[in-house]
């Protein structure tokens, strides 16, 4: 067996049209699932952040250290169902029992 035929025998998984990544706006409308407690910074990505009234939920897409002087919180980049984006600090959020957060 030649080297080129050995390479062609191996198939690599590829993305198909049926398995496309969900947008953060679409993930915000999915049912809420329990999530483990936050133990490290990377655990914020994918969690839901609810508005002050708890009526609307956005999804955390990324995070970075808060730039406010003396603050040791993390800024969460949240995408909301209407497509808007906000960056609330974790020091201004309440951690809910289901592993998600609420602003205020």
C-alpha positions as CSV (number, residue, x, y, z in Angstrom):
1,X,0.0,0.0,0.0
2,X,1.4,3.4,-1.0
3,X,1.6,6.4,1.3
4,X,-1.1,8.3,-0.7
5,X,-3.6,5.4,-0.6
6,X,-3.0,5.0,3.2
7,X,-4.0,8.6,3.7
8,X,-7.1,8.4,1.6
9,X,-8.3,5.4,3.6
10,X,-8.6,7.5,6.8
11,X,-11.7,9.6,6.9
12,X,-11.8,12.7,9.1
13,X,-15.0,14.0,10.6
14,X,-16.2,17.2,9.0
15,X,-19.0,19.6,9.7
16,X,-22.1,19.1,7.6
17,X,-24.9,21.5,6.8
18,X,-27.1,19.8,9.4
19,X,-24.7,20.3,12.3
20,X,-24.1,24.0,12.4
21,X,-23.1,25.8,15.6
22,X,-25.9,27.6,17.4
23,X,-25.8,31.3,17.8
24,X,-25.8,32.8,21.3
25,X,-29.2,34.3,20.6
26,X,-30.7,30.8,19.9
27,X,-29.0,29.3,23.0
28,X,-30.7,32.0,25.2
29,X,-34.1,30.6,24.2
30,X,-33.4,27.0,25.1
31,X,-34.7,25.5,28.3
32,X,-32.6,26.1,31.4
33,X,-30.5,23.2,32.6
34,X,-28.7,22.9,35.9
35,X,-25.1,23.8,35.8
36,X,-22.3,23.0,38.3
37,X,-21.1,25.8,40.5
38,X,-18.5,28.2,39.1
39,X,-15.0,27.1,40.2
40,X,-12.8,28.9,37.7
41,X,-13.1,31.7,35.2
42,X,-13.6,29.5,32.1
43,X,-16.8,28.1,33.7
44,X,-18.6,31.3,32.8
45,X,-18.9,30.7,29.1
46,X,-22.2,29.2,28.1
47,X,-24.0,30.1,31.3
48,X,-27.2,32.3,31.3
49,X,-27.4,35.7,32.7
50,X,-30.9,37.0,33.6
51,X,-31.9,40.6,33.6
52,X,-32.9,42.3,36.9
53,X,-36.5,41.2,36.6
54,X,-35.6,37.7,35.6
55,X,-37.8,37.8,32.5
56,X,-35.1,37.6,29.9
57,X,-31.9,35.6,29.7
58,X,-28.7,36.2,27.7
59,X,-25.8,33.8,27.2
60,X,-22.2,34.4,28.2
61,X,-20.0,34.2,25.1
62,X,-16.6,35.3,26.6
63,X,-15.1,37.1,29.6
64,X,-12.2,39.2,30.7
65,X,-10.9,40.9,33.9
66,X,-12.9,43.9,35.0
67,X,-11.0,47.2,34.2
68,X,-12.7,49.2,36.9
69,X,-10.0,50.4,39.4
70,X,-9.7,48.0,42.4
71,X,-12.4,45.6,41.1
72,X,-11.4,42.0,41.1
73,X,-14.5,40.7,39.2
74,X,-14.8,39.4,35.7
75,X,-16.6,41.2,32.8
76,X,-19.0,38.8,31.1
77,X,-19.7,39.4,27.5
78,X,-23.5,38.6,27.3
79,X,-25.5,38.2,24.1
80,X,-29.2,38.8,24.5
81,X,-32.1,37.3,22.5
82,X,-32.6,40.6,20.6
83,X,-29.0,40.5,19.5
84,X,-27.8,43.2,21.9
85,X,-24.6,42.7,23.9
86,X,-23.7,43.9,27.3
87,X,-20.7,43.4,29.6
88,X,-21.8,43.2,33.3
89,X,-19.3,42.6,36.0
90,X,-19.7,39.5,38.2
91,X,-19.4,41.7,41.3
92,X,-22.8,43.2,40.3
93,X,-24.4,39.9,39.7
94,X,-26.2,37.4,42.0
95,X,-25.3,33.8,41.6
96,X,-28.4,31.6,41.4
97,X,-28.8,28.2,42.8
98,X,-29.0,26.6,39.4
99,X,-25.5,27.8,38.4
100,X,-26.6,30.8,36.4
101,X,-26.4,34.5,37.2
102,X,-28.8,37.4,37.6
103,X,-27.8,41.1,37.1
104,X,-28.4,43.1,40.3
